[in-house]
Every structure is written in structure tokens, then in C-alpha cells.
Amino acid sequence: SKMDFSQSNLFGYIEDLQELTIIERPVRRSLKTPEEIERLTVDEELSDIERAVYLLSSGQDVQGTSVVANLPVLMRQNPAETLRRVLPKIREVLHVAGVEMQLTAAVSFLTVLQEESVSIHTYSHSFLHIILQNLEHRDAGVSNAWLETLLAVIEALPKETIRHEILNPLVSKAQLSQTLQSRIVSCKILGKLANKFEAHIIKREILPLVKSLCQDLEYEVRTCMCRQLEHISQGIGTELTKTVVLPELVELARDEGSSVRLAAFETLVNLLDMFDADDRSQTVLPLVKSFCEKSFKADESILVSLSFHLGKLCNGLYGIFTPEQHLRFLEFYKKLSTLGLQQENGHNDNQLQLQTLEQEKKYISVRKNCAYNFPAMIVFVDPKNFHLELYSIFFCLCHDPEVPVRYTMAISFYEVAKLLNSGVYAIHKELVTLLQDESLEVLDALVGHLPEILELMTNGGENSGSESKLLSIPDLIPALTTAEQRAATSLKWRTHEKLLQKYACLPHIISSDQIYYRFLHRMLTIILTNNVLPVQKAAARTLCVYLRYNRKQEQRHEVIQKLIEQLGQGKSYWNRLRFLDTCEFIMELFSKSFFCKYFFLPVLELTHDPVANVRMKLCYLLPKVKSTLKIPTDKHLLQQLELCIRKLLCQEKDKDVLTIVKRMVLELDRMEISVDAFQKRFYENDLMDQEKERQEHLLLEMEQLEKEKQQNEGRSANINDKIFEKKRRDSKTSSVLAKSITLSVPGSSSGTLTGKEDKKCKLVRSQSFSTQALHPKYSNIDKCPNKSSATGYTSSLSGIGKSCMLSFGDDSFRTHSTGNSGNAAFPSSSSRNLFNSADQKNNGNKESHSRKMSM
């Protein structure tokens, strides 16, 4: 294409060239000249104290500031010399020092106090006068910094020192003849002193000053003093607060300055607990009502503060409200909650637009404060009346167009759910809405308490129970998957990690099949494809939790096989490293026998891995791997482990890996392997492992019981159909069959009933195990039912065996657990065998033989 040399393009090229010339300015301008370097050079042989004195005397400002910043270090190393030589120099320099050195000095003095390098007596003698001298600096920032230091010092000073050094000079500083800054400083110091003296001293020496400052000519002073009245009330007690402070507050609440009125209102709210019922009804309530009325008409400046304190105010005045006043305050809250959402079309004038923009920000703050106060308002109206009084506002706040409002609702959602308790089912839709919120900030705020919220939803609502978990929260699973996908596609990996960690609670909330089909494979995909290590680890641990509580052996085997093939034998070394991470979680969550059966040998295979990092990580893991072995059951696995270590020692070429192998060999030699029997030193660990193993066997038993239940239901239907057909075909044979049935059923009916009842009990107990598998706080995933369930289970099995009329050797009616230690058999009830033998013909030789015996 031809170049365009039009005038506009040429001007564009010239502008670009000018920008380049600006960029290529000489850099040497910022470098120090030799003369400046000479002036900044200090003799290296000087000690720290001498160098500090020299730099403060004749150094640059920057050097003096560095000495002041280093003061806490000098005080730790040589306090006596620092106080004698360095501190007087700092005192001299601070008279003419700039803002930076002043701020640095205030921080250093505070650090010396906090570190307690010297006694408080020495500190008050050496440092207090410097602090008081610089307290009235002309720069407001510097003055505030020194004031913060002084207020911290007051906490540590003895009463006598405070009285002589601070309180007595304060009387003169609080006079009208002093500067505005000086009087504001006096207000803040008085608030701090109120907690240091007895009530009678405060009444005699401090309260007169407080009164005069409350009536100061400048509104800034009145505002500052008003905000300190809360601290002064705590120091003087209830009686003096009622007689002295409350009248001052009433007067300040009617002040001409809006900031003074605001301070008076907030102080009144904070002091509500100190007023009795008469003061609240006769003094406080009328003031609050006037504030609420003026907030919309004449004084919008108080609106944000009023919305923030409304929850505390309503509950503080709850006892004195009439029904009409109660309703009025509730309506006022509702009005604030939707403030700014219905706005009329404004003019196009820029000034009006600016006003509207500021007003809109204020309205957003008001609605955010209403969201913050929502739990308090539920208490105010009583949770029973939530649906009638507050649900519409709850809906509006959860669907608010502004993110800060929805974020605040997400944070307080758990509090709302707790307060509603059995009525929590009313806010299911809003939970799903917030889970699908377009803002990740909202999702992050909600996920913090997601396990507790879901537990309240499933157990606290009307639709509680293991069979109707999913019915209680419609659209929960799509909302959870949508939330995870949105977090995965964003750049905020911490939110994604947090979400995956919290999803470990789902076995307690939804069924095993739902987790398997909707979440478990997604976790495996994240481990294989995600690039963020903390996210991969979170997904790996949550996957192990899902595997731990999966109720189908076929699904468990499939997941274990995928873990070994796609991670342990994966092409990428990164996947193989994640396999070792997953194995750590397996050892944490499962029993030792489970790990040894499925993962021990695949882990050892990684000793031959071509990548040194994988072998190195495996070496670090070897002590944990060895701790899963039990002797003599796992003797062959111990031999395999020792063989792999010998190969590593002989064949390893990487120096780093070899060093770690040698270190791990020493640690492995010191380890003691637990035996099958209990030992005192390993008693707690063995007990926990036995509990995990018992739970794993219980999952297998649950699966077998559910299969038998389904088979029984199917066979009973087939039996009824066959009996009906036989009755129609041959009346003689039907009568014979009827006799045989009437003979066999009464004899075995009790056995059948007890067998079914036992199985029902086991199934109920197994379902309760699955629902109680997780602790509400989810801090320990291995919480489990009592041991009595296991003993009860075995006793019920033995009872069934004793009640059987005939015993059969049919292996199809028994299921052996696949664990290494102990095989659990599941004998079927005799009544079912008798029924099958009486009415089924096509079940093989063994069944035909049993039928002859029963006939």
C-alpha cells in the first residue's frame, strides 16, 4: 500500500516525533555531583552514636531524618548514651525540622514506648516534653501525629504525672484565647483522660472544661467535644451522664452546624444503654423522631449516618415504642432501603448532573447501610413476621443494581439464615440469585459461610430429611456449577480456590450420585487443566472428600483408576506432581489399608520417574507413605518400599535428589512401624484409623443393603404376578401352593419381618451416617457416628443368622468387603430364600436344590 503524505498525517508524524524527544531527555540530571557526594560522605570509623550526633549537627535533612527513624534501634543498643547525646540534638533539630522529619519523630517516639526500651518514668522525663512542645505544630498532619503519640503515652503514664504534666496545662490551653487547633487537641486529650481518674476528680476538674468546649464559638471544637462525650460518660458513670452529659447532647442536637448535630445524634445512639426508660421515651425518642423527619426535608447530610445506626436505634428503643411508632420506624427503614431506585428524569444541565451524581452516591451508601442493618431489623420485627414485613425489602436489596449493596447482603446472608431458623426456606431463591451474581466480589462474600448456609437450608427448613434434600433448594446444583465456572474463567484465582475448598461440604448437602455426575469429574478436570497450583490443590482435596463419601463401589473404582492413569501415569510431570499431592490428601482422609490397597504401589512407581522434581517430591513423601504400613499384614509392601529406596541410593544421578534420599533414609530408619494390634504410643492414631476403616466398611454395607432392598422389591412384584397366573391355570396346584405358602409364611413371617426391620434400621443408620459425615463447622472432615452403630450392626447380623431356618452356601447372597483387614459378610434373610425357593424356577441349580428342601 502507498504511504499517505496528506497534511493531517504529517502533523500526526510530527507530534509522535515530539513525544519521542520528550522521552529521550538526559537521565544524568538526577545523579549526584561529586561535591554533593562529598558532603554526604561520613567517616566509617565513627560509632553509631557519634555518627548520629554528627549527622544531626552538620548533615543534610535526609540524613537527619534517617537518624530519627533509627532512634528505636539506638535505644535498644545503648539507651544511656542515646538519651545523653542523641536525644538533645533531636530536640534542637525538631524546632526547625520539616514535615517529614516531624512525622518520622512522632512514629519513632511511639515505637520506643511500645518496645519498652526504658522505664516509663525515664520516658516521661526525656520524651514527654518534646511531644508536648510539638503538639501545636502549624501543620495539621504533624499535630495529629504527635497527638496520637501523646494519647498512647497517656495510657502508660501514672496518674500524678498526667495531672502535673498534662491536665494542669490543659486548663489554660482550653481557653477561648488559645488557637483553634489547640482547643481541638484539648478536646481529644480530655476524652482520653476521662478513663484515668475517679468520677469526683473528673466532675471537679474535667467537666467544667467539657461544658465550656461544648459551647465554643467554633463549630469544629463543638463537634470534636461532642464526639468525646461518649468516653467521658464511661468515666463518670450513669448518674452524672444523666444530669450533665444528656442536657449538653440535647442542646448540641439542635445546633446550627450540621456536623455538630450529626455528632450529637451518633453519640446519643452509642450511649443508649446508659439511659433509663424515662430518658429514652421523654428525651431521646423525640430527638430521634425529629432527626428522621428532617433527614428527608431539610437535612440530608444526616441521612447516611441515620441509615447506618438505624438497626441499633430501633432495637435500643424497642421497649418504649408504641405499635404506631414501631410501624412508623419500619416504614422509614423500608423507604431508606429503596432510596434512589425510583428517580425522575432530570435536566441536562451539568450542574444538576453533578448534584445528581453526588446524590446517587449518597443513596447507594444509604441502601448499603440498610443491607448492613437487615439482620437487626429482622430482630426488630420478629423472625416470624419476616415474610410479611421484610421479604420484599430483602428481595430488593439482593437484586439491587449496585454491587456494594449486594456485597453487603451476601456478607450478612448467613446471619439472616440463622435468625430465620425454621423459616429459612423463604430465602432459597435469593441464595441461588446471589450464587449466580455477575460480580465475583458478591460471590466471594457469599462463599465464606456457604457450608453453614447450605446446612441451615437443608436441615432448618420444612423440607428437611435425607430423601428431599434437593427438593428443599430448587436450582441449587446449576447455581453452584455456574458459580464455579464463573470463578474459573476469571483472573481471581483466590476466589476460585476458596470456592473449591467450601464445596467440600456438598456430601452433607446433596446425594452421592449428584456429586459424582456434576462435581467430581469437574474437580478432576481442574486438577488436569488449571494452571494455578493452590486451585489445583484445593480441587484435589475436595475430590478426595467426594471420593471418601461416594456410596457406589463401581464409581469409586473408576475415579481411583482415573487418578492413577491420568495423574500418576500422566505424560506431564506437573500431573505426576499433583498425583503426589492427591496421595497426601488420601492419606489424611482415608484409612491406612485403603491407601495401601490402591495407591501404595502407584506411588512407588514414581521412583523411576525421568523428572528429578517428581523423584524429589516423592522422597519427601516417603515417611508418610511408610507410616501407612502395618506389620505383618503389609510386610510385602514394606519389602517393596525398601527395594525402591535401595535402587534410589544406587542409581540416582541427581545430586539434590540423592541428598534428600540419604536424609529420608535416616528418618525412615528412626520410624517405628505400627502393628495390627493396638500399641500405647500409637493408640490415638490407631483409633482414628480404625474409625476411618469402619466408616469405609459401612459405606460398602450401605451399598449392599440398598441393592438387596431393590432386589426384594422387584422379586416381591414378580412373585405376586406368578401366583396370580398359577391360580388361573390350575386350581389344584394353586390350592397346594396356597397350603405350602400358608405353612411356610407363618413360620418365617417373624423372621421376614425382623430381617426387613433390621435392614431398614441398617439403611436408616447408613443414611444418617452419610448425612452426619461432616461436622457443621467442616473443620474436621472425619467426624463420624459412635462406635455403638458398628457393634449394633454386627449383633443384628448375628441375630439374623440365628433366626434362619435353613442355611445356604450361595455366594451370591454374600458380599465381602475389599479392605485388607477383616471381611464383612452379608447373609440374606431366610424368609427371602424360602420365598424364592417356593416360587422361582429359573435361578440355577442351587436355587432348585433349595426349593426341593423347602417343599
Beta strands, then each sheet from edge to edge (+ up, - down):
strand 1: 630-631
strand 2: 674-675
sheet 1: 1+ 2+
end
